[in-house]
Amino acid sequence: MSTTGATADPLAALGSLPGVADSVETVRKAVDRVYGHRIMRRRSTAITSEAALRGSRGSAALSGADWALEEVRRRSDFGADDEARVVGAALRLTAEAGQLLSIWRQSPLRVLARLHLVAAATDGDEVGRPRQAGEAVDEPLVELPPPSADEVSGRLEGLSELIVTGSSAPALVTAAVVHGELLALRPFVSHNGLVARAAQRIVLIGSGLDPKSVCPAEVGHAELGRAAYLAALDGYVSGTPEGMAAWIAHCGRAVELGARESTAVCEALQRGAA
């Protein structure tokens, strides 16, 4: 995150970039609409469960397993092939994210290690720790050259320090930076996209912006498409103010679309059609 370091609160500085305040306000209004829906007062657990399923599907789609929602809903075996394993990993991560909120602010690196362990679901030596020098990264949908293991280590420590220290930045900004930094670094040998999106979910829940996890940004990222996702990531990696602002705005639009998805679920439940 090359724009940090100039101020005591670099995340807050990103919040002052042109257009970011508008994105933050738009997201807040979209989230408020979901939480203000009459169905949320009676059936919030059902909305949360449906949002989790749809978010998992969206995250898996961005990692190459673009299954129909009903296919994800009906399947019970997620070990049959590569795509099934990706969907299974996304489902496990979504379920795990809510269990790690209390640890995140004290030890984000421990949480990231746990997320990778859950996603990989194997006991190999490379699982649950940042990759080491000479270890390849299996992340075919992100074609940017991965940083070296030494750079990964240093930037992960910097990201951890930012989270532990805390910031006055809006939740959207923090979530976007965590997401973008993990995608840019690809700190693990595999499943980095899934882990990055799960970490974004943790920030959005833990910050209080989406405490019931009913605004799945993963849905929005999938709806906006892989090409737009990677183009926005290029902006983040550039480190320019314009690129960073564009990435934050892209993440904001994804949360907004996730909120719209859950609003539609609320409307369907209200009509008795779901």
Summary of the structure (lengths in Angstrom):
residues: 274
radius of gyration: 17.6
end to end distance: 42.7
largest distance: 56.0
contacts: 945
relative contact order: 0.18
helix: 67%
strand: 1%
